[in-house]
Amino acid sequence: MSASVASGIIDVDAFVLEPRSMWTEFLDGADRARARDALRVEQDGERVEMVLAGTPVPDALGPAEAVLHAGSAQEWVRVLDARGVQRAVLTPRCMFSGLPWVGDRHAATALARGYNAWAAGQARTLPDRLLPVAVLPPGAPALARAELRHIADAGMRAVWICPPHPADGRLLPRDFWSALLDAGLTAYVHPPLWSPPGEASSHASIAADLLARCGAGTTAAGPLGAPMDCAAFLMGLLADGVLESLPGLRLIFAGAGTAWLPLALEKTESALWLCHQDRPVCLEPEKVFAQGTHAIAFDERDGTVQRMHARFADTAAWGSGSAGGSRDARSARDSLRRAGVPEDRVRSFLGGNAARALGIAP
């Protein structure tokens, strides 16, 4: 590892494809068949495909070049060194694509626990290099709360929060956020990578329906829906006073770019001023957000961070997860320098902000 490049650099959005061994070695024997029937990854040479409830879902896992493949400790070191990265926040591609849509809650719980067991093993293998994001059983807040302490005890630093559509009525209760804070975990907020057609709890599905009606195709549905998911989710937290009552709560937003954040804070302020509040909250949401320790992931193509780097000085954190972006930290560093970002801010963007949001030493 080149110390001049990789020291302190964190990739905050490094997608990893869950290995086949997750289904064969890390799931309880009694649950394996049921979990595999609910959600699995099929690999045939270069072809990798998600299978949900027995039905293959083409392209749900995204481009192969965007995904790391799990390997031995030596292989992880080689890949991270080649990318100029000291530590990588591993985000599971199949779980982020399919777990929210598993209708069998028992199977979904088994999948979440199996993945977490595998991820904890990766963290133990290279604790100074790998930071896997844990997942929770979907649709069961009480069960999710019980899992938080196990996740923290396993040495993981962050847990995936899939932002639900506010109209869907599944916003997480306040005692969940208290338990998350007490466990010392960071909420890693990332929209689902894929949504079933017509699924109303994701803005991507709504956008796809509207685009199709306009004859514009559905390619832009994901890029349009992800920022809306994150914005609506943050607005819900602010309107409910969660960030005020739990100022130590840490959030990382990923998978949606950064341009949505200033607009979401501005629109939240307008809404709070105009709408009745059952529970009084601060009418300056930008101030509330700025007082916390949060981060928002960007890739090197994100012109918003380059143009507004002062606005994102304490929050922007580089990640390689977006399709089409470079996986190399050196390329991201060079792009920031060409945009005139000061050197101390470049260091914050490439690791310092992520470290604070994860509660780890930079």
C-alpha positions in Angstrom: 0.0 0.0 0.0 1.3 3.4 -1.0 1.2 5.5 2.2 1.2 8.7 0.2 -2.0 7.7 -1.5 -3.9 5.3 0.8 -3.2 6.5 4.3 -6.6 7.5 5.8 -8.5 7.0 2.6 -11.9 5.4 3.0 -14.2 4.1 0.2 -17.6 4.7 1.8 -19.6 2.8 -0.8 -17.8 -0.3 -2.0 -20.2 -2.8 -3.3 -19.5 -6.5 -2.7 -21.2 -9.5 -4.1 -22.2 -11.9 -1.4 -20.4 -15.3 -2.0 -22.2 -18.6 -2.5 -20.8 -19.7 0.8 -23.1 -17.3 2.5 -26.0 -19.5 1.7 -24.2 -22.8 2.3 -22.2 -22.0 5.4 -23.6 -19.1 7.3 -27.3 -19.8 7.3 -28.8 -22.2 9.8 -29.3 -25.6 8.2 -33.0 -25.6 8.8 -33.4 -22.3 7.0 -31.1 -22.8 4.0 -33.6 -24.1 1.5 -36.3 -21.6 2.5 -33.8 -18.7 2.3 -32.4 -19.8 -1.0 -35.9 -20.1 -2.4 -36.6 -16.5 -1.2 -33.4 -14.8 -2.5 -30.1 -15.9 -3.9 -27.4 -15.1 -6.4 -26.8 -17.4 -9.4 -23.4 -17.3 -11.1 -22.7 -18.9 -14.4 -19.3 -17.9 -15.7 -19.3 -14.1 -16.2 -23.1 -13.9 -15.7 -24.3 -13.0 -12.2 -28.0 -12.8 -11.6 -30.3 -12.3 -8.6 -33.2 -14.7 -8.2 -36.1 -13.5 -6.1 -38.8 -16.0 -5.1 -37.7 -18.3 -7.8 -37.8 -15.7 -10.6 -34.5 -14.4 -12.1 -34.3 -10.6 -12.1 -32.0 -9.5 -15.0 -29.8 -6.5 -14.3 -30.9 -6.1 -10.6 -27.3 -6.4 -9.4 -26.0 -3.7 -11.7 -22.8 -3.7 -13.8 -20.3 -6.4 -12.8 -17.4 -3.9 -12.9 -19.0 -2.0 -10.0 -18.8 -5.0 -7.6 -16.0 -6.4 -5.5 -15.9 -10.2 -5.2 -15.2 -11.6 -1.8 -12.0 -13.4 -1.4 -9.2 -14.3 1.0 -7.5 -11.7 3.2 -4.6 -11.5 0.7 -7.0 -10.9 -2.2 -8.8 -8.1 -0.3 -5.4 -6.4 0.5 -4.4 -6.7 -3.2 -7.7 -5.2 -4.5 -7.8 -2.3 -1.9 -4.1 -1.5 -2.5 -4.7 -1.4 -6.2 -7.5 1.1 -5.7 -5.4 3.3 -3.4 -7.8 2.6 -0.5 -6.9 2.0 3.1 -10.4 1.0 4.3 -13.6 0.0 2.5 -17.2 0.2 3.7 -18.6 -3.0 2.1 -22.2 -2.7 0.9 -23.9 -6.0 -0.1 -25.2 -5.9 -3.6 -27.8 -8.7 -3.4 -29.1 -7.7 0.0 -29.5 -4.0 -1.1 -31.3 -5.2 -4.2 -33.6 -8.0 -3.0 -33.9 -8.2 0.8 -36.6 -5.5 1.1 -38.9 -7.4 -1.3 -38.6 -10.9 0.3 -42.2 -11.6 1.3 -41.3 -14.5 3.6 -40.4 -12.8 6.8 -38.8 -15.9 8.3 -36.6 -16.3 5.3 -35.7 -12.6 5.3 -34.6 -12.8 8.9 -32.5 -15.9 8.2 -30.9 -14.1 5.2 -30.1 -11.0 7.3 -28.5 -13.0 10.0 -26.6 -15.2 7.6 -25.2 -12.2 5.7 -24.3 -10.5 9.0 -22.4 -13.7 10.2 -20.5 -13.7 6.9 -19.8 -9.9 7.1 -18.6 -10.2 10.7 -16.1 -12.8 9.6 -14.8 -10.4 7.0 -14.4 -7.6 9.6 -12.5 -9.9 11.9 -10.2 -11.0 9.0 -9.0 -7.5 8.3 -10.4 -5.2 11.0 -8.1 -2.3 9.9 -9.2 -2.6 6.2 -12.8 -3.9 5.9 -15.9 -2.2 7.4 -18.9 -4.2 6.3 -22.4 -2.7 6.6 -24.8 -5.0 8.5 -28.4 -5.5 7.5 -31.6 -5.9 9.5 -34.7 -8.1 9.1 -37.1 -5.9 7.1 -40.5 -4.9 8.3 -40.0 -5.9 11.9 -38.7 -3.0 14.0 -38.8 -5.0 17.3 -36.7 -7.8 15.8 -34.4 -5.3 14.2 -33.8 -3.6 17.6 -32.8 -7.0 19.1 -30.3 -7.5 16.3 -28.5 -4.2 16.8 -26.5 -5.3 19.9 -25.4 -8.5 18.2 -24.2 -6.5 15.2 -22.2 -4.1 17.4 -20.8 -7.0 19.4 -19.6 -8.6 16.2 -17.4 -5.5 15.5 -19.4 -3.9 12.7 -19.8 -0.1 12.6 -22.8 0.6 10.5 -26.2 -0.9 9.7 -28.3 -0.5 6.5 -31.4 1.6 6.7 -33.6 1.3 3.6 -35.5 4.5 3.3 -39.3 3.7 3.0 -41.7 6.0 1.2 -43.3 8.2 4.0 -46.8 7.4 2.6 -46.1 3.8 3.2 -46.3 4.3 7.0 -43.2 2.3 7.8 -41.0 5.0 9.3 -38.9 3.5 12.1 -40.1 4.3 15.6 -38.1 6.5 17.9 -37.0 3.7 20.3 -35.3 2.0 17.3 -33.1 5.1 16.8 -32.4 5.2 20.5 -31.3 1.6 20.4 -29.1 2.3 17.3 -27.4 5.1 19.2 -26.9 3.1 22.3 -25.3 0.3 20.3 -22.8 2.9 18.9 -23.8 2.1 15.3 -24.1 4.4 12.3 -27.2 4.4 10.2 -26.2 3.8 6.6 -29.1 5.1 4.5 -29.1 3.7 1.0 -32.2 3.3 -1.3 -32.8 -0.2 -2.7 -30.8 -0.9 -5.8 -33.8 -2.4 -7.5 -37.6 -2.2 -7.0 -40.3 -4.5 -8.3 -42.5 -2.9 -10.9 -45.4 -1.1 -9.3 -43.8 -1.2 -5.8 -45.3 1.9 -4.2 -42.8 2.2 -1.3 -39.9 3.3 -3.6 -39.8 6.5 -5.6 -37.9 4.7 -8.3 -41.0 2.6 -9.1 -43.1 5.7 -9.2 -40.7 7.4 -11.5 -40.5 4.3 -13.7 -44.3 4.3 -14.1 -44.4 8.0 -14.9 -41.5 7.8 -17.4 -43.2 4.8 -19.1 -46.5 6.7 -19.4 -44.5 9.5 -21.1 -42.8 7.1 -23.5 -39.4 8.1 -22.1 -38.3 4.6 -21.1 -37.4 3.7 -17.5 -33.6 4.0 -17.5 -33.7 7.2 -15.4 -36.0 5.8 -12.8 -33.3 4.8 -10.4 -31.3 8.0 -10.6 -34.5 10.0 -10.1 -35.9 7.9 -7.4 -32.9 7.5 -5.1 -32.5 11.2 -4.2 -36.2 11.4 -3.6 -36.1 8.4 -1.3 -33.3 10.0 0.7 -34.8 13.4 0.8 -38.2 12.2 2.0 -36.5 10.0 4.6 -34.4 12.9 6.0 -37.4 15.2 6.0 -39.3 12.6 8.0 -36.5 12.4 10.6 -36.4 16.2 10.9 -40.1 16.7 11.1 -40.4 14.0 13.8 -37.6 15.6 15.8 -35.4 12.5 15.8 -32.1 14.4 15.2 -33.0 16.9 17.8 -33.8 14.4 20.5 -30.8 12.1 19.6 -28.0 14.6 18.7 -25.4 11.8 18.8 -27.1 9.8 16.1 -24.8 9.4 13.1 -26.1 9.1 9.5 -24.4 8.3 6.2 -26.5 8.8 3.0 -25.3 6.9 0.0 -26.4 5.8 -3.5 -28.2 9.1 -4.3 -25.5 11.7 -5.1 -25.4 14.9 -3.1 -27.4 17.5 -5.0 -30.6 16.6 -3.2 -29.4 17.5 0.3 -29.4 21.3 0.2 -32.8 21.3 -1.5 -34.2 18.8 1.0 -33.1 21.0 3.9 -34.5 24.1 2.3 -37.9 22.4 1.5 -38.1 20.9 5.0 -37.8 24.3 6.5 -40.6 25.7 4.4 -42.8 22.7 5.2 -42.1 23.0 9.0 -43.1 26.7 8.9 -46.3 26.0 6.9 -47.5 22.8 8.6 -48.9 22.1 12.0 -46.6 20.2 14.3 -48.1 17.8 16.8 -44.7 17.8 18.6 -42.8 21.1 18.4 -39.5 20.9 16.5 -36.8 23.3 15.5 -37.8 25.3 12.4 -34.1 25.5 11.2 -33.5 21.9 9.9 -30.2 22.9 8.3 -28.9 24.0 11.7 -30.1 20.7 13.3 -28.4 18.6 10.6 -25.2 20.6 10.7 -24.9 20.0 14.5 -24.8 16.3 14.0 -22.1 14.0 12.7 -23.3 12.9 9.3 -21.8 12.2 5.8 -23.1 11.9 2.3 -21.4 9.8 -0.4 -20.3 11.2 -3.7 -18.2 9.9 -6.6 -15.7 11.7 -8.7 -18.2 12.7 -11.3 -20.3 14.6 -8.7 -20.1 18.2 -9.9 -22.2 19.4 -6.9 -19.4 18.6 -4.4 -16.7 20.1 -6.7 -18.7 23.4 -7.2 -20.0 23.6 -3.6 -17.2 22.1 -1.7 -17.4 24.6 1.1 -21.1 23.7 1.6 -20.1 20.0 1.9 -16.9 20.6 3.8 -17.9 18.5 6.8 -20.2 15.9 5.1 -19.0 14.8 1.7 -17.3 11.4 1.7 -16.0 9.7 -1.5 -17.4 6.3 -2.5 -16.9 4.1 -5.5 -20.3 2.5 -5.6 -22.0 4.5 -8.4 -22.1 2.8 -11.8 -19.7 4.5 -14.2 -17.5 6.2 -11.6 -13.9 5.4 -11.1 -13.0 2.8 -8.4 -9.6 4.4 -7.8 -9.1 6.9 -5.0 -6.2 8.5 -6.9 -8.5 9.4 -9.7 -11.1 10.9 -7.2 -8.3 12.9 -5.5 -7.0 14.3 -8.9 -10.6 15.3 -9.9 -11.0 17.3 -6.6 -7.7 19.0 -7.1 -8.5 20.0 -10.6 -11.7 21.5 -9.4 -9.7 23.7 -7.0 -10.8 22.0 -3.8 -8.3 22.9 -1.0 -5.9 20.1 0.1 -7.2 19.8 3.6 -10.8 19.5 2.3 -9.6 16.8 -0.2 -8.3 14.8 2.8 -11.7 15.2 4.6 -13.6 14.1 1.5 -11.4 11.1 1.0 -11.6 9.8 4.5 -11.9 12.2 7.4 -15.6 12.9 7.0 -16.3 9.2 6.6 -14.3 8.3 9.7 -16.2 10.7 11.9 -19.5 9.5 10.6 -18.5 5.9 11.3 -17.1 6.8 14.8 -13.6 5.6 14.0 -10.2 7.1 14.1 -9.2 8.8 10.8 
